[in-house]
Amino acid sequence: MGGSSLRTVEADAAPALSHPLRIVIAKPGLDGHDRGAKIVARALRDAGMEVVYTGLHQTPEQIVRTALAEDADGIGLSVLSGAHLTLFTRVVELLAENDASDIVVFGGGIIPPEDRDRLREIGVGEVFTPGARMADIVSWVRGHVGVSREL
């Protein structure tokens, strides 16, 4: 039949990449709850991305080392502990120190609106909070991650 599939339409709208997006999903700090991070990781994987989930209790240094070793296009951080400003800032700083600022950082968790603005100011691409639709996260990642590496 002559119709275009949803997959084809989405592929046409996304930037042309020479490889599937590689995303590191991480739980920095002392958070012990990773259900949301695992749901996001699965949604990104189901959307055709390569996802590396680092597990609980990761330091910013471990997260950046993993992203560099995996040649990641993006890092998704999930923070529920209230330490988001410190942890996100350190990841962004470490990426800059390693000449890897083209790796897009995004994240989510229990983050107040005024802190979301601050995170964006330091270079975090987007912040998703509880209740965010997986389709919106996938769409944002497709539209914003990996773009600068392909230009």
Secondary structure, DSSP 8 states (H G I E B T S, - for coil): -----HHHHHHHHS---SS--EEEEE-BTT----HHHHHHHHHHHHTT-EEEE--SSB-HHHHHHHHHHTT-SEEEEEE-SS-HHHHHHHHHHHHHHTT-TTSEEEEEES--HHHHHHHHHHT---EE-TT--HHHHHHHHHHHSSHHHH-
